[in-house]
Amino acid sequence: MARESVEARVIPGEAWAVVLAGGEGTRLRGLVRHAIGSERPKQFCRLIGTRTMLRHTWDRAAQVVDPARIVTIITAGQERYLDEEAREGVPGTVLVQPENKETAPGLLLPLLWIARRNPAASAAVFPSDHFIWMEERFARSVRTALAAAEYWPHRLTLLGVEADGPETGYGWITPGAPLALGSSPELHAVHRFWEKPDRRTAARLFAARSLWNTLVLAGRVQAILALAESWVPQVLEPLRAAAPSLGTPGEAAALATAYGRIPAANFSRSLLSRCPGFLMVLAARYMGWSDWGDPDRVVRTLQRYDRRPGWLPAYAHVVAAGAAGPARSGP
């Protein structure tokens, strides 16, 4: 089966996208302050070009699914930044969580919202702090990952990208046996999932050509919820109790109660790293991908692709001066 036929199994009107946009962007706060003179979270910033990082993410998602089926999660207090996006249109549905308790609640709440409308739905997850140079290639990979859900409805597919160094700030995926999906040679079972390894382990993973985990994943909504029920029930069950109130006058109170009961939980660490047997990895190569969660990564990415926004030279000088240490006077 040709790749086009595999992707054709994904009908845009039947697949959904979840956009994770509720983070606080703490580690990038200094760069954002320097670049645009604001304390706003990075996903609401125009760090390069004329679009915010959130707008870039929406546009990528719209290459994969019907824009009406994009569900975005933000955190209370971020609505004012979202209002600024309204001039260009806000696609689909926006859910507002009362506080940020990391990626597990931020992902599971939109999935519960989708499941109530279409229990058989598939969904792709798009973090809103990614830089992607080859966006059409990325969209094809996400469509292929969604197609994999038709063949393996109880498993999730993660996009993995080739590593260019022993990065300790990313999750890593060691691919296992290859899996047949049409003519795509890049789908594998997951041998092991590593969440932010130490330097020595990262060097070994890099030498073994393991992949970076992008946290872009796709699968049946019910499959993701079933894994959450097994591994993070303390997060899922309070959210499930609140789900019937979404879109009603009682939404805010129900979510406040739910979030008051749930712990903060990272989706990768709390769930993905614990169930590799339910995961597949699609090697999405030559995309020019970077997670912009770290200022150094932002600068390195822009320099690599020769993109030079007006704020970059001064900021790079400040970073270099800081790395050199404080100036000394006298002998």
C-alpha positions as CSV (number, residue, x, y, z in Angstrom):
1,M,0.0,0.0,0.0
2,A,1.4,3.4,-1.0
3,R,2.0,6.1,1.6
4,E,-0.8,8.1,0.0
5,S,-3.2,5.2,0.6
6,V,-2.1,4.9,4.2
7,E,-2.7,8.6,4.8
8,A,-6.1,8.4,3.0
9,R,-7.4,6.3,5.8
10,V,-7.4,9.5,8.0
11,I,-10.5,11.4,7.2
12,P,-10.0,15.1,8.3
13,G,-13.6,15.3,9.6
14,E,-13.1,12.3,11.8
15,A,-9.8,13.0,13.4
16,W,-9.2,15.6,16.1
17,A,-6.3,17.6,17.3
18,V,-5.4,18.6,20.9
19,V,-3.2,21.7,21.3
20,L,-1.4,22.0,24.6
21,A,-1.1,25.7,25.4
22,G,-1.5,26.0,29.1
23,G,2.1,26.1,30.2
24,E,3.7,29.1,32.0
25,G,7.0,29.2,30.0
26,T,9.1,29.9,33.1
27,R,12.4,28.9,31.6
28,L,12.0,31.1,28.6
29,R,10.8,34.1,30.6
30,G,14.1,36.0,30.4
31,L,14.3,35.6,26.6
32,V,10.7,36.7,26.2
33,R,11.3,39.7,28.3
34,H,14.3,40.7,26.2
35,A,12.7,39.9,22.9
36,I,9.3,41.5,23.2
37,G,9.4,43.3,26.6
38,S,6.6,41.1,28.1
39,E,6.2,38.5,30.8
40,R,3.7,36.5,28.8
41,P,4.1,32.7,28.2
42,K,6.1,31.8,25.2
43,Q,3.3,30.2,23.3
44,F,1.6,33.6,23.0
45,C,4.8,35.3,21.7
46,R,5.9,36.2,18.2
47,L,9.5,35.2,18.6
48,I,10.0,34.8,14.8
49,G,8.0,36.1,12.0
50,T,4.4,37.5,12.3
51,R,2.7,34.5,14.0
52,T,2.7,33.5,17.7
53,M,4.0,30.0,18.5
54,L,0.3,29.1,19.2
55,R,-0.7,30.3,15.8
56,H,2.1,28.3,14.2
57,T,0.7,25.2,16.0
58,W,-2.9,25.8,15.0
59,D,-1.8,26.2,11.4
60,R,0.1,22.9,11.6
61,A,-2.9,21.1,13.1
62,A,-5.1,22.5,10.4
63,Q,-3.0,20.7,7.8
64,V,-4.0,17.5,9.5
65,V,-7.6,17.9,10.8
66,D,-10.6,20.0,10.2
67,P,-10.0,23.3,12.1
68,A,-13.3,22.9,13.8
69,R,-11.9,19.8,15.4
70,I,-9.0,21.5,17.1
71,V,-9.3,21.6,20.9
72,T,-6.9,23.9,22.7
73,I,-6.2,23.9,26.4
74,I,-5.1,27.0,28.2
75,T,-4.9,28.0,31.9
76,A,-7.0,30.6,33.7
77,G,-5.4,34.0,33.3
78,Q,-4.3,33.4,29.8
79,E,-7.6,34.4,28.2
80,R,-6.3,37.9,27.6
81,Y,-3.6,36.6,25.3
82,L,-6.1,34.4,23.5
83,D,-8.2,37.5,22.9
84,E,-5.4,39.0,20.8
85,E,-5.5,36.0,18.5
86,A,-9.2,36.6,17.8
87,R,-8.5,39.0,14.9
88,E,-7.2,36.1,12.9
89,G,-9.7,33.6,14.2
90,V,-9.5,31.0,17.0
91,P,-10.1,27.5,15.6
92,G,-12.4,25.0,17.2
93,T,-12.8,24.9,20.9
94,V,-10.8,26.3,23.8
95,L,-10.9,24.8,27.3
96,V,-9.7,26.8,30.3
97,Q,-8.2,24.8,33.1
98,P,-8.2,26.6,36.5
99,E,-4.5,26.0,37.1
100,N,-1.5,24.4,35.3
101,K,-0.8,20.9,36.8
102,E,1.5,19.8,33.9
103,T,0.8,17.8,30.8
104,A,-1.3,14.9,32.0
105,P,-4.3,16.9,33.1
106,G,-3.8,19.3,30.2
107,L,-4.1,16.4,27.8
108,L,-6.7,14.3,29.4
109,L,-9.3,17.1,29.9
110,P,-9.5,17.8,26.1
111,L,-9.6,14.0,25.4
112,L,-12.5,13.6,27.7
113,W,-14.3,16.5,26.0
114,I,-13.7,14.8,22.6
115,A,-14.8,11.4,23.9
116,R,-18.2,12.7,25.0
117,R,-18.8,13.9,21.4
118,N,-17.2,11.1,19.5
119,P,-16.3,8.0,21.5
120,A,-14.6,6.4,18.5
121,A,-12.5,9.4,17.7
122,S,-8.8,9.4,17.0
123,A,-6.7,12.4,18.1
124,A,-3.2,13.9,17.5
125,V,-1.5,15.9,20.2
126,F,0.4,19.1,19.3
127,P,2.5,20.9,22.0
128,S,2.5,24.6,21.3
129,D,6.2,25.3,22.0
130,H,7.8,23.6,19.0
131,F,9.8,25.0,16.2
132,I,9.4,22.9,13.0
133,W,11.2,23.9,9.8
134,M,9.7,21.4,7.4
135,E,6.0,21.8,8.2
136,E,4.6,19.8,5.3
137,R,6.8,16.9,6.1
138,F,5.7,17.1,9.7
139,A,2.0,17.1,8.7
140,R,2.5,14.0,6.6
141,S,4.1,12.2,9.5
142,V,1.2,13.1,11.8
143,R,-1.3,11.8,9.3
144,T,0.7,8.6,9.1
145,A,0.7,8.3,12.9
146,L,-3.1,8.8,12.9
147,A,-3.4,6.1,10.2
148,A,-1.5,3.7,12.5
149,A,-4.4,4.0,15.0
150,E,-6.6,2.3,12.3
151,Y,-4.3,-0.7,12.3
152,W,-3.4,-0.8,16.0
153,P,-6.4,0.8,17.8
154,H,-5.1,-0.1,21.3
155,R,-1.6,1.4,20.8
156,L,-0.3,5.0,20.6
157,T,2.2,6.3,18.1
158,L,4.8,8.8,19.1
159,L,6.8,10.9,16.6
160,G,10.5,10.5,17.2
161,V,13.1,12.7,15.5
162,E,16.8,11.9,14.9
163,A,19.0,13.3,17.7
164,D,21.9,15.6,16.9
165,G,23.6,15.3,20.3
166,P,23.4,13.7,23.8
167,E,20.6,16.0,25.0
168,T,19.5,15.5,28.6
169,G,16.5,17.8,28.5
170,Y,14.5,15.6,26.1
171,G,12.8,12.2,26.5
172,W,14.4,9.4,24.3
173,I,12.9,6.4,22.6
174,T,14.8,3.3,21.8
175,P,13.0,1.7,18.7
176,G,12.3,-2.0,18.8
177,A,11.1,-4.3,16.0
178,P,9.9,-2.7,12.8
179,L,6.1,-2.7,12.1
180,A,4.6,-2.9,8.6
181,L,2.4,0.1,7.7
182,G,2.0,0.3,3.9
183,S,5.3,1.4,2.4
184,S,6.4,3.3,5.5
185,P,9.6,1.8,6.8
186,E,9.9,4.0,9.8
187,L,7.3,2.6,12.2
188,H,8.7,0.6,15.1
189,A,7.6,-0.9,18.4
190,V,9.1,0.8,21.4
191,H,11.8,-1.1,23.1
192,R,12.3,1.4,25.9
193,F,11.2,5.0,26.8
194,W,13.7,7.2,28.6
195,E,12.5,10.4,30.3
196,K,15.3,13.0,30.5
197,P,18.3,10.7,31.1
198,D,21.5,11.7,32.7
199,R,24.5,12.8,30.5
200,R,26.1,9.4,30.4
201,T,22.9,7.6,29.4
202,A,22.1,10.3,26.9
203,A,25.5,9.8,25.3
204,R,24.9,6.0,25.0
205,L,21.4,6.6,23.5
206,F,22.9,9.0,21.0
207,A,25.5,6.5,20.0
208,A,22.8,3.9,19.6
209,R,20.8,6.2,17.3
210,S,17.8,6.4,19.6
211,L,15.3,9.0,18.9
212,W,14.1,12.2,20.7
213,N,10.5,12.1,21.9
214,T,8.6,15.1,20.5
215,L,5.5,14.4,22.6
216,V,3.6,14.6,19.4
217,L,1.4,11.5,19.6
218,A,-1.6,10.0,17.9
219,G,-4.0,7.3,18.7
220,R,-7.6,6.4,19.5
221,V,-8.9,8.6,22.2
222,Q,-10.3,5.6,24.1
223,A,-6.8,4.0,24.0
224,I,-5.2,7.0,25.6
225,L,-7.9,7.2,28.3
226,A,-7.6,3.4,29.0
227,L,-3.8,3.8,29.6
228,A,-4.5,6.8,31.8
229,E,-7.0,4.7,33.8
230,S,-4.3,2.2,34.5
231,W,-1.4,4.5,35.2
232,V,-2.7,7.8,36.4
233,P,-6.2,7.1,37.7
234,Q,-5.7,9.8,40.4
235,V,-5.7,12.3,37.5
236,L,-8.2,10.8,35.2
237,E,-11.1,10.1,37.6
238,P,-11.6,13.6,39.0
239,L,-11.5,15.0,35.5
240,R,-13.9,12.3,34.3
241,A,-16.3,13.3,37.0
242,A,-16.1,17.0,35.8
243,A,-16.4,16.2,32.1
244,P,-20.3,16.2,32.0
245,S,-20.2,19.8,33.2
246,L,-17.9,21.0,30.3
247,G,-19.8,23.6,28.2
248,T,-22.4,24.2,30.9
249,P,-22.8,27.0,33.5
250,G,-21.3,24.6,36.1
251,E,-18.1,24.1,34.2
252,A,-15.9,26.4,36.3
253,A,-17.0,25.0,39.6
254,A,-16.7,21.4,38.4
255,L,-13.1,22.0,37.2
256,A,-12.1,23.8,40.3
257,T,-13.2,20.8,42.3
258,A,-11.4,18.4,40.0
259,Y,-8.2,20.3,39.9
260,G,-8.3,20.7,43.7
261,R,-8.2,16.9,43.9
262,I,-5.6,16.0,41.3
263,P,-1.8,16.0,41.6
264,A,0.5,17.6,39.1
265,A,1.6,14.9,36.7
266,N,3.8,14.9,33.6
267,F,2.3,12.8,30.8
268,S,5.6,11.4,29.6
269,R,7.0,10.5,33.0
270,S,3.8,9.3,34.6
271,L,2.4,7.4,31.8
272,L,4.5,6.9,28.6
273,S,7.6,5.8,30.3
274,R,5.7,3.1,32.2
275,C,3.9,1.4,29.3
276,P,6.3,1.0,26.4
277,G,4.5,-2.2,25.3
278,F,1.5,0.0,24.2
279,L,3.6,2.5,22.3
280,M,4.9,2.7,18.7
281,V,7.4,5.2,17.3
282,L,7.3,6.8,13.9
283,A,10.7,8.1,12.9
284,A,10.0,11.6,11.5
285,R,13.2,12.5,9.9
286,Y,14.6,15.7,8.4
287,M,12.0,18.0,9.8
288,G,14.2,20.5,11.6
289,W,12.4,20.0,14.9
290,S,13.2,21.7,18.3
291,D,11.4,22.0,21.5
292,W,11.7,25.7,22.5
293,G,11.6,25.1,26.2
294,D,15.1,26.3,26.7
295,P,16.7,29.7,25.7
296,D,19.9,28.0,24.4
297,R,17.8,25.8,22.1
298,V,16.0,28.8,20.7
299,V,19.3,30.6,19.9
300,R,20.9,27.5,18.4
301,T,17.9,26.8,16.2
302,L,17.7,30.4,14.8
303,Q,21.4,30.4,14.1
304,R,21.2,27.0,12.4
305,Y,18.6,28.1,10.0
306,D,20.0,31.6,9.6
307,R,16.9,33.3,11.0
308,R,17.8,36.5,12.7
309,P,15.0,38.4,14.3
310,G,15.9,41.9,15.5
311,W,16.2,40.9,19.2
312,L,18.6,38.0,18.6
313,P,22.1,39.7,18.3
314,A,21.7,41.6,21.6
315,Y,20.3,38.6,23.4
316,A,23.1,36.4,22.2
317,H,25.6,38.9,23.4
318,V,23.9,39.0,26.9
319,V,24.0,35.2,27.1
320,A,27.6,35.1,26.0
321,A,28.5,37.7,28.6
322,G,26.7,35.8,31.3
323,A,28.5,32.6,30.4
324,A,31.9,34.4,30.7
325,G,31.1,35.4,34.2
326,P,31.1,38.8,35.9
327,A,33.7,41.3,34.9
328,R,36.7,41.6,37.1
329,S,38.5,44.8,38.0
330,G,42.2,45.1,38.9
331,P,44.8,42.4,38.7
